[in-house]
């Protein structure tokens, strides 16, 4: 039996989000005492918490979230530790070329941001992919790239060009941000391949969506 590991942040009122995004609210709209059932309404942006960026997020004629083929959103994956690039350094090709990436694999970057309680510090200091490293991953046929940082790029204050986003999304490679539990993931997989599921909501015209990111670990 394979083991499932949740790589998603809880969705809750006041969860930290990227500057400028709507602050999420989970609001009770029916209660067992009053209506006789429980239900909440969600007020949140497409990029709240653990979420996927569709190509359209930065590419005007790129795929919107419901147009991404399902096969892009599930499959084999590898994880690499890049936390030595903390704080605020770019992740370069030399940090990735030890990874045995095959075309069609997803790659997860563990920056260490997911284990830090201070989201503001993660925004300012998390390592981000360099443009060259993003282009290199595209050449290798990467299926999807994930990170525990708030952005796949370096902090907007360090580099406002969003060049890693542009390289990946421009090649039709979706990005997943704000993953958690990557330290645990790395301990469990120890360099082996695992299966990664990152299905977004089927939002018509969506630029992205919250995802329930789940790693399915190889048998141990
Ligand atoms: Zn995003």
py3Dmol code that shows the C-alpha trace and the ligand (Angstrom):
import py3Dmol

protein = """\
ATOM      1  CA  UNK A   1       0.000   0.000   0.000  1.00  0.00           C
ATOM      2  CA  UNK A   2       1.401   3.381  -0.907  1.00  0.00           C
ATOM      3  CA  UNK A   3       1.354   6.252   1.537  1.00  0.00           C
ATOM      4  CA  UNK A   4      -0.303   9.576   0.800  1.00  0.00           C
ATOM      5  CA  UNK A   5       1.339  12.765   2.077  1.00  0.00           C
ATOM      6  CA  UNK A   6      -0.558  16.046   2.075  1.00  0.00           C
ATOM      7  CA  UNK A   7       1.538  18.914   0.660  1.00  0.00           C
ATOM      8  CA  UNK A   8      -1.245  21.525   0.978  1.00  0.00           C
ATOM      9  CA  UNK A   9      -1.754  24.458   3.327  1.00  0.00           C
ATOM     10  CA  UNK A  10      -5.052  24.636   5.242  1.00  0.00           C
ATOM     11  CA  UNK A  11      -7.599  27.010   3.659  1.00  0.00           C
ATOM     12  CA  UNK A  12      -8.862  29.308   6.426  1.00  0.00           C
ATOM     13  CA  UNK A  13      -9.792  32.908   7.138  1.00  0.00           C
ATOM     14  CA  UNK A  14      -6.798  35.213   7.336  1.00  0.00           C
ATOM     15  CA  UNK A  15      -4.345  32.763   5.764  1.00  0.00           C
ATOM     16  CA  UNK A  16      -1.340  34.674   4.396  1.00  0.00           C
ATOM     17  CA  UNK A  17      -1.452  35.570   0.706  1.00  0.00           C
ATOM     18  CA  UNK A  18       0.724  37.340  -1.857  1.00  0.00           C
ATOM     19  CA  UNK A  19       0.626  41.152  -1.479  1.00  0.00           C
ATOM     20  CA  UNK A  20      -2.379  42.575  -3.328  1.00  0.00           C
ATOM     21  CA  UNK A  21      -4.442  39.355  -3.210  1.00  0.00           C
ATOM     22  CA  UNK A  22      -7.797  39.177  -1.452  1.00  0.00           C
ATOM     23  CA  UNK A  23      -7.484  38.109   2.187  1.00  0.00           C
ATOM     24  CA  UNK A  24      -9.338  34.752   2.312  1.00  0.00           C
ATOM     25  CA  UNK A  25     -12.507  34.466   4.370  1.00  0.00           C
ATOM     26  CA  UNK A  26     -14.323  31.233   5.172  1.00  0.00           C
ATOM     27  CA  UNK A  27     -17.740  32.389   6.358  1.00  0.00           C
ATOM     28  CA  UNK A  28     -20.468  30.334   7.987  1.00  0.00           C
ATOM     29  CA  UNK A  29     -23.594  30.706   5.849  1.00  0.00           C
ATOM     30  CA  UNK A  30     -25.714  27.948   7.374  1.00  0.00           C
ATOM     31  CA  UNK A  31     -25.511  26.298  10.785  1.00  0.00           C
ATOM     32  CA  UNK A  32     -26.982  23.147  12.293  1.00  0.00           C
ATOM     33  CA  UNK A  33     -28.711  25.254  14.982  1.00  0.00           C
ATOM     34  CA  UNK A  34     -30.457  27.635  12.560  1.00  0.00           C
ATOM     35  CA  UNK A  35     -30.928  26.029   9.129  1.00  0.00           C
ATOM     36  CA  UNK A  36     -30.436  22.426  10.190  1.00  0.00           C
ATOM     37  CA  UNK A  37     -27.268  21.907   8.126  1.00  0.00           C
ATOM     38  CA  UNK A  38     -23.733  23.262   8.039  1.00  0.00           C
ATOM     39  CA  UNK A  39     -22.275  25.192   5.077  1.00  0.00           C
ATOM     40  CA  UNK A  40     -19.646  27.883   4.534  1.00  0.00           C
ATOM     41  CA  UNK A  41     -19.037  30.351   1.739  1.00  0.00           C
ATOM     42  CA  UNK A  42     -15.505  30.869   0.463  1.00  0.00           C
ATOM     43  CA  UNK A  43     -14.117  34.269  -0.477  1.00  0.00           C
ATOM     44  CA  UNK A  44     -10.660  33.782  -1.887  1.00  0.00           C
ATOM     45  CA  UNK A  45      -8.471  34.532  -4.858  1.00  0.00           C
ATOM     46  CA  UNK A  46      -7.287  31.908  -7.326  1.00  0.00           C
ATOM     47  CA  UNK A  47      -3.752  32.233  -5.923  1.00  0.00           C
ATOM     48  CA  UNK A  48      -4.567  31.714  -2.226  1.00  0.00           C
ATOM     49  CA  UNK A  49      -2.582  29.128  -0.272  1.00  0.00           C
ATOM     50  CA  UNK A  50      -1.231  26.087  -2.103  1.00  0.00           C
ATOM     51  CA  UNK A  51      -2.225  26.865  -5.677  1.00  0.00           C
ATOM     52  CA  UNK A  52      -1.447  26.309  -9.329  1.00  0.00           C
ATOM     53  CA  UNK A  53      -0.576  29.037 -11.848  1.00  0.00           C
ATOM     54  CA  UNK A  54      -2.003  28.380 -15.305  1.00  0.00           C
ATOM     55  CA  UNK A  55      -0.018  29.649 -18.323  1.00  0.00           C
ATOM     56  CA  UNK A  56      -2.619  32.428 -18.765  1.00  0.00           C
ATOM     57  CA  UNK A  57      -1.496  33.943 -15.422  1.00  0.00           C
ATOM     58  CA  UNK A  58       1.368  35.679 -17.260  1.00  0.00           C
ATOM     59  CA  UNK A  59       0.832  34.747 -20.906  1.00  0.00           C
ATOM     60  CA  UNK A  60      -2.201  36.490 -22.459  1.00  0.00           C
ATOM     61  CA  UNK A  61      -2.865  33.696 -24.978  1.00  0.00           C
ATOM     62  CA  UNK A  62      -1.742  30.870 -22.660  1.00  0.00           C
ATOM     63  CA  UNK A  63      -3.962  28.047 -21.411  1.00  0.00           C
ATOM     64  CA  UNK A  64      -6.441  28.965 -18.715  1.00  0.00           C
ATOM     65  CA  UNK A  65      -6.700  26.597 -15.791  1.00  0.00           C
ATOM     66  CA  UNK A  66      -9.545  24.435 -17.123  1.00  0.00           C
ATOM     67  CA  UNK A  67      -7.674  23.991 -20.444  1.00  0.00           C
ATOM     68  CA  UNK A  68      -4.607  22.320 -18.904  1.00  0.00           C
ATOM     69  CA  UNK A  69      -4.679  18.621 -19.858  1.00  0.00           C
ATOM     70  CA  UNK A  70      -5.281  16.430 -16.782  1.00  0.00           C
ATOM     71  CA  UNK A  71      -2.166  14.408 -17.672  1.00  0.00           C
ATOM     72  CA  UNK A  72      -0.045  17.503 -16.828  1.00  0.00           C
ATOM     73  CA  UNK A  73      -1.495  17.544 -13.330  1.00  0.00           C
ATOM     74  CA  UNK A  74      -0.632  14.057 -12.120  1.00  0.00           C
ATOM     75  CA  UNK A  75       2.353  11.793 -12.606  1.00  0.00           C
ATOM     76  CA  UNK A  76       5.931  11.047 -11.646  1.00  0.00           C
ATOM     77  CA  UNK A  77       7.902  13.637  -9.708  1.00  0.00           C
ATOM     78  CA  UNK A  78      11.258  14.277  -8.048  1.00  0.00           C
ATOM     79  CA  UNK A  79      12.145  16.667  -5.223  1.00  0.00           C
ATOM     80  CA  UNK A  80      15.365  18.629  -4.717  1.00  0.00           C
ATOM     81  CA  UNK A  81      16.604  20.582  -1.705  1.00  0.00           C
ATOM     82  CA  UNK A  82      17.665  24.139  -2.598  1.00  0.00           C
ATOM     83  CA  UNK A  83      17.477  25.583   0.931  1.00  0.00           C
ATOM     84  CA  UNK A  84      21.215  26.413   0.786  1.00  0.00           C
ATOM     85  CA  UNK A  85      20.126  29.324  -1.463  1.00  0.00           C
ATOM     86  CA  UNK A  86      18.309  30.958   1.503  1.00  0.00           C
ATOM     87  CA  UNK A  87      18.110  33.956   1.841  1.00  0.00           C
ATOM     88  CA  UNK A  88      17.249  35.540  -1.462  1.00  0.00           C
ATOM     89  CA  UNK A  89      19.586  33.736  -3.855  1.00  0.00           C
ATOM     90  CA  UNK A  90      18.660  32.348  -7.241  1.00  0.00           C
ATOM     91  CA  UNK A  91      18.476  28.581  -7.781  1.00  0.00           C
ATOM     92  CA  UNK A  92      20.796  27.863 -10.702  1.00  0.00           C
ATOM     93  CA  UNK A  93      21.278  24.946 -13.098  1.00  0.00           C
ATOM     94  CA  UNK A  94      24.172  23.699 -10.927  1.00  0.00           C
ATOM     95  CA  UNK A  95      21.673  23.166  -8.071  1.00  0.00           C
ATOM     96  CA  UNK A  96      19.476  20.979 -10.276  1.00  0.00           C
ATOM     97  CA  UNK A  97      21.778  19.015 -12.554  1.00  0.00           C
ATOM     98  CA  UNK A  98      22.269  16.221  -9.998  1.00  0.00           C
ATOM     99  CA  UNK A  99      18.551  15.428 -10.269  1.00  0.00           C
ATOM    100  CA  UNK A 100      17.787  12.490 -12.554  1.00  0.00           C
ATOM    101  CA  UNK A 101      14.933  14.306 -14.313  1.00  0.00           C
ATOM    102  CA  UNK A 102      13.275  12.581 -17.275  1.00  0.00           C
ATOM    103  CA  UNK A 103      10.914  14.257 -19.720  1.00  0.00           C
ATOM    104  CA  UNK A 104       7.436  14.248 -18.195  1.00  0.00           C
ATOM    105  CA  UNK A 105       8.589  14.377 -14.560  1.00  0.00           C
ATOM    106  CA  UNK A 106       7.464  17.156 -12.245  1.00  0.00           C
ATOM    107  CA  UNK A 107      10.146  18.817 -10.116  1.00  0.00           C
ATOM    108  CA  UNK A 108       9.553  20.086  -6.567  1.00  0.00           C
ATOM    109  CA  UNK A 109      11.961  22.623  -5.037  1.00  0.00           C
ATOM    110  CA  UNK A 110      12.292  22.590  -1.259  1.00  0.00           C
ATOM    111  CA  UNK A 111      13.440  26.094  -0.306  1.00  0.00           C
ATOM    112  CA  UNK A 112      12.626  25.798   3.408  1.00  0.00           C
ATOM    113  CA  UNK A 113       9.878  28.464   3.161  1.00  0.00           C
ATOM    114  CA  UNK A 114       7.183  25.894   3.946  1.00  0.00           C
ATOM    115  CA  UNK A 115       8.528  25.262   7.436  1.00  0.00           C
ATOM    116  CA  UNK A 116       8.837  28.946   8.362  1.00  0.00           C
ATOM    117  CA  UNK A 117       5.958  30.529  10.259  1.00  0.00           C
ATOM    118  CA  UNK A 118       6.865  34.020   9.018  1.00  0.00           C
ATOM    119  CA  UNK A 119       5.229  34.428   5.589  1.00  0.00           C
ATOM    120  CA  UNK A 120       6.616  37.971   5.188  1.00  0.00           C
ATOM    121  CA  UNK A 121      10.158  36.639   5.614  1.00  0.00           C
ATOM    122  CA  UNK A 122       9.430  33.885   3.094  1.00  0.00           C
ATOM    123  CA  UNK A 123       8.145  36.481   0.614  1.00  0.00           C
ATOM    124  CA  UNK A 124      11.298  38.545   1.010  1.00  0.00           C
ATOM    125  CA  UNK A 125      13.926  35.829   1.357  1.00  0.00           C
ATOM    126  CA  UNK A 126      12.898  32.552  -0.262  1.00  0.00           C
ATOM    127  CA  UNK A 127      15.162  31.315  -3.056  1.00  0.00           C
ATOM    128  CA  UNK A 128      13.647  31.485  -6.547  1.00  0.00           C
ATOM    129  CA  UNK A 129      14.481  29.840  -9.863  1.00  0.00           C
ATOM    130  CA  UNK A 130      16.780  31.818 -12.149  1.00  0.00           C
ATOM    131  CA  UNK A 131      15.579  32.433 -15.694  1.00  0.00           C
ATOM    132  CA  UNK A 132      18.358  30.166 -16.970  1.00  0.00           C
ATOM    133  CA  UNK A 133      17.442  27.320 -14.617  1.00  0.00           C
ATOM    134  CA  UNK A 134      13.778  27.621 -15.617  1.00  0.00           C
ATOM    135  CA  UNK A 135      14.736  27.482 -19.313  1.00  0.00           C
ATOM    136  CA  UNK A 136      16.951  24.457 -18.601  1.00  0.00           C
ATOM    137  CA  UNK A 137      14.020  22.640 -16.960  1.00  0.00           C
ATOM    138  CA  UNK A 138      11.824  23.425 -19.968  1.00  0.00           C
ATOM    139  CA  UNK A 139      14.490  21.966 -22.289  1.00  0.00           C
ATOM    140  CA  UNK A 140      14.545  18.816 -20.156  1.00  0.00           C
ATOM    141  CA  UNK A 141      10.789  18.409 -20.708  1.00  0.00           C
ATOM    142  CA  UNK A 142       9.658  19.128 -17.155  1.00  0.00           C
ATOM    143  CA  UNK A 143       5.899  18.515 -16.721  1.00  0.00           C
ATOM    144  CA  UNK A 144       5.266  20.947 -13.825  1.00  0.00           C
ATOM    145  CA  UNK A 145       7.409  22.801 -11.271  1.00  0.00           C
ATOM    146  CA  UNK A 146       6.445  23.196  -7.603  1.00  0.00           C
ATOM    147  CA  UNK A 147       7.913  25.121  -4.668  1.00  0.00           C
ATOM    148  CA  UNK A 148       7.189  25.698  -0.988  1.00  0.00           C
ATOM    149  CA  UNK A 149       8.003  29.406  -1.533  1.00  0.00           C
ATOM    150  CA  UNK A 150       5.270  32.000  -2.150  1.00  0.00           C
ATOM    151  CA  UNK A 151       6.640  32.398  -5.696  1.00  0.00           C
ATOM    152  CA  UNK A 152       8.721  30.312  -8.122  1.00  0.00           C
ATOM    153  CA  UNK A 153      10.615  33.563  -8.796  1.00  0.00           C
ATOM    154  CA  UNK A 154      12.758  35.443  -6.313  1.00  0.00           C
ATOM    155  CA  UNK A 155      11.093  38.165  -4.246  1.00  0.00           C
ATOM    156  CA  UNK A 156       9.493  40.890  -6.363  1.00  0.00           C
ATOM    157  CA  UNK A 157      11.757  43.381  -4.535  1.00  0.00           C
ATOM    158  CA  UNK A 158      14.901  41.540  -5.647  1.00  0.00           C
ATOM    159  CA  UNK A 159      13.776  40.780  -9.209  1.00  0.00           C
ATOM    160  CA  UNK A 160      10.455  42.114 -10.491  1.00  0.00           C
ATOM    161  CA  UNK A 161      10.780  40.513 -13.941  1.00  0.00           C
ATOM    162  CA  UNK A 162       8.966  37.237 -13.039  1.00  0.00           C
ATOM    163  CA  UNK A 163      11.327  35.614 -15.533  1.00  0.00           C
ATOM    164  CA  UNK A 164      11.048  32.050 -14.181  1.00  0.00           C
ATOM    165  CA  UNK A 165       7.249  32.335 -14.358  1.00  0.00           C
ATOM    166  CA  UNK A 166       7.555  33.606 -17.937  1.00  0.00           C
ATOM    167  CA  UNK A 167       9.913  30.794 -19.010  1.00  0.00           C
ATOM    168  CA  UNK A 168       7.785  28.028 -17.494  1.00  0.00           C
ATOM    169  CA  UNK A 169       4.288  29.348 -18.201  1.00  0.00           C
ATOM    170  CA  UNK A 170       5.427  30.469 -21.671  1.00  0.00           C
ATOM    171  CA  UNK A 171       6.285  26.828 -22.413  1.00  0.00           C
ATOM    172  CA  UNK A 172       2.962  25.583 -21.043  1.00  0.00           C
ATOM    173  CA  UNK A 173       4.522  24.274 -17.809  1.00  0.00           C
ATOM    174  CA  UNK A 174       2.224  24.963 -14.824  1.00  0.00           C
ATOM    175  CA  UNK A 175       3.687  26.156 -11.523  1.00  0.00           C
ATOM    176  CA  UNK A 176       2.543  25.181  -7.999  1.00  0.00           C
ATOM    177  CA  UNK A 177       3.391  27.508  -5.109  1.00  0.00           C
ATOM    178  CA  UNK A 178       3.114  27.501  -1.292  1.00  0.00           C
ATOM    179  CA  UNK A 179       3.558  23.756  -0.846  1.00  0.00           C
ATOM    180  CA  UNK A 180       4.181  22.445   2.686  1.00  0.00           C
ATOM    181  CA  UNK A 181       5.599  19.264   4.272  1.00  0.00           C
ATOM    182  CA  UNK A 182       8.526  19.135   1.858  1.00  0.00           C
ATOM    183  CA  UNK A 183      11.058  18.400   4.598  1.00  0.00           C
ATOM    184  CA  UNK A 184       9.027  15.292   5.477  1.00  0.00           C
ATOM    185  CA  UNK A 185       8.619  14.459   1.781  1.00  0.00           C
ATOM    186  CA  UNK A 186      12.382  14.542   1.216  1.00  0.00           C
ATOM    187  CA  UNK A 187      12.972  12.270   4.233  1.00  0.00           C
ATOM    188  CA  UNK A 188      10.451   9.751   2.957  1.00  0.00           C
ATOM    189  CA  UNK A 189      11.426   9.665  -0.720  1.00  0.00           C
ATOM    190  CA  UNK A 190      15.215   9.949  -0.241  1.00  0.00           C
ATOM    191  CA  UNK A 191      15.854  10.896  -3.853  1.00  0.00           C
ATOM    192  CA  UNK A 192      13.427   8.386  -5.362  1.00  0.00           C
ATOM    193  CA  UNK A 193      10.554   9.150  -7.735  1.00  0.00           C
ATOM    194  CA  UNK A 194       7.071   9.520  -6.319  1.00  0.00           C
ATOM    195  CA  UNK A 195       3.670  10.342  -7.780  1.00  0.00           C
ATOM    196  CA  UNK A 196       2.423  13.910  -7.422  1.00  0.00           C
ATOM    197  CA  UNK A 197      -1.217  14.955  -7.824  1.00  0.00           C
ATOM    198  CA  UNK A 198      -2.001  18.696  -8.138  1.00  0.00           C
ATOM    199  CA  UNK A 199      -5.523  19.040  -9.515  1.00  0.00           C
ATOM    200  CA  UNK A 200      -6.963  22.581  -9.684  1.00  0.00           C
ATOM    201  CA  UNK A 201     -10.662  23.485  -9.720  1.00  0.00           C
ATOM    202  CA  UNK A 202     -12.188  23.583 -13.196  1.00  0.00           C
ATOM    203  CA  UNK A 203     -12.571  27.392 -13.216  1.00  0.00           C
ATOM    204  CA  UNK A 204     -13.670  28.648 -16.641  1.00  0.00           C
ATOM    205  CA  UNK A 205     -11.107  31.222 -17.767  1.00  0.00           C
ATOM    206  CA  UNK A 206      -9.141  30.807 -14.514  1.00  0.00           C
ATOM    207  CA  UNK A 207      -5.584  32.101 -14.157  1.00  0.00           C
ATOM    208  CA  UNK A 208      -4.969  29.527 -11.441  1.00  0.00           C
ATOM    209  CA  UNK A 209      -6.672  27.700  -8.607  1.00  0.00           C
ATOM    210  CA  UNK A 210      -6.100  26.386  -5.124  1.00  0.00           C
ATOM    211  CA  UNK A 211      -5.010  22.732  -5.343  1.00  0.00           C
ATOM    212  CA  UNK A 212      -4.944  19.785  -2.969  1.00  0.00           C
ATOM    213  CA  UNK A 213      -1.342  18.751  -3.584  1.00  0.00           C
ATOM    214  CA  UNK A 214      -0.720  15.137  -2.599  1.00  0.00           C
ATOM    215  CA  UNK A 215       2.401  13.001  -2.908  1.00  0.00           C
ATOM    216  CA  UNK A 216       1.918   9.270  -3.287  1.00  0.00           C
ATOM    217  CA  UNK A 217       5.069   7.713  -1.897  1.00  0.00           C
ATOM    218  CA  UNK A 218       6.802   4.630  -3.205  1.00  0.00           C
ATOM    219  CA  UNK A 219       6.560   1.568  -1.002  1.00  0.00           C
ATOM    220  CA  UNK A 220       9.166   1.488   1.758  1.00  0.00           C
TER     221      UNK A 220
END
"""
ligand_1 = """\
1
ZN
Zn 0.192 32.055 -8.338
"""
view = py3Dmol.view(width=600, height=400)
view.addModel(protein, "pdb")
view.setStyle({"model": 0}, {"cartoon": {"style": "trace"}})
view.addModel(ligand_1, "xyz")
view.setStyle({"model": 1}, {"stick": {}})
view.zoomTo()
view.show()
